[in-house]
């Protein structure tokens, strides 16, 4: 019997986490694909730059795709860093009207329907991260449930 309902759409932020904690959380949640929605897929945190992340996920049996058009433009990232997530939201929503962003959003919708997918960004708190907005845009069409994951903090 075919699977009629799309799987839940997952999201995760890696702030304060190790790569192993994030991968274990993804595996526990049944994620088959990680959709990187960072504008700049580089990180000072070990393991979270694009190449290392893709390789670690591949070893864990999780596919990886980077959709740069779903990232927050620099002024939006700066607004969050300055403590103004509401400004980021305005900037991000404007950015999402661009052709590139719409093309990547369409791709993300298709991927999310095919297999359990998780949106990844840096911010731990989805409430102040643009990935929450991306998730809302995807599920507005797919009607999936959204589950915001949180990997455990490293032991002190």
N, C-alpha and C positions, 0 to 999 in steps of 0.2 A: 504494500500500500504506500503511495507516495506521501512524503512529508508535506502537509499543506501549510503549516505555520512556519514562518521564518524563525530561526533561532534568536534568542535574545541578542541585543547589541550590547557589548561590553565596553567599558572605558576604564582606563587606568592612568595614573600619574606616577612617575618614578621618583619624585622628590623625596629625599631621605631614605631611599631604598637601594638595595644591592641588585645587580642584574639577576642573581640566582633567586632572590625573593620574588622579583617580578615574574620570572619565567615559571617558578613554582605556582604562583597565583594564577597565571594564565592557564597552565595545565590543569590545575584543580577546577577551574571554571569551565574547562572544555573548549577553550579558544583554539581555533584551527588556523587563524590568520590574525596578524597584528598589522593594523593600518596606522602608520606613523603620520600624525597630522601636525608635525612641527614644521615651521617655515624653514628653519635651519636645523637639519638633522645631525647636529654636532653637540657634544656634551663634554663638560669637564669631569663628569662622573664616569668612572671606569666602566666600559662595556656598553655605554648608551649612545655612542656615535654610530652612524648609519652602518658602516661595514661590520664593526664588531657586533652590533645588535643583531643584524641580519644573520651573521654566522652562528651566534649563540642560539638564536631562535631555530635556525635550520637544524642544528644538533638536537634540539628539543622536540623537533617534529612540528614546529609552528611556522607557517609561511609568513613572509614579510613583504609589505609594499609601502613605499613612501609616496604620499600624495601632497606635494609641496603646496599646491593651490589651496589646500585646506588649512594652511598655517596662518598664524596671526602676523600681519605686517609689523615691522619694527615699532611704529608709533603705538600700536596696541600692546605689544610686549612691554614697552616703556611705561605705559599707563598702569599696567598691573604691578610692575615693580615699584611704581610711585604710590601704590595703594589705591588706585582708581579703576577697579575692574569694570565699573559701569561705563567708563570712557572706552575701555578696550572693546566692550560689546558693541558700541556704536561704530567704532572703526572697523571691527571685524564684519559686522553685518553689511557695511558699505563695500568692503573688500569682496564679499561673497556675491556681489552682483557682476563681478568680472567674468569674462568668458573662461579663463583658466580655472577659476574657482568653481564655476558651474560644471565644467567638464569633469573636474576631479570629484565633485559631489555626486555626479551621475555615476561615475565609476565606483565610488564608495557604496552607493545604494545597491548597485548590482552585486558587488562583492559580499555585502552584508546579507543579502538574500540567499547567496549560494552556500555559505558555511558560517559557523560561529566566528564572528570577527570582534576584535577589540581595538578601539581607538586609543592611541598612546600620545601623551604629551608630558610635560615636566610637572606642572602644578599638581600637588597631591590632592588638594581640595577641588573637586569638579565644579563646585558652585562658582568659583572665580576663574575657571579655565574655559577657554574657547571650545574645548572638546565637548563640553556640555551642549553648546550651541550647534556644533556639527552633528552630534547625536540627535538633537531635536529636529534638525533639518532632514536627516536620514529617515527617522521614524515617522515624520509627518507623511511620508509616502509609503513606507514599508509596514507601518503599524506594529513594529516590533516593540517588545518591552526593552527598557534600558536598565542595565545593571552597572552601577559604578563600583568597580573593584578597588581595594586598597591593599597593597602588599604590606606585610608586617615590617615594622621598623627593625633595624638591626639590634641585636642584644647589646646592651651597654657593657 
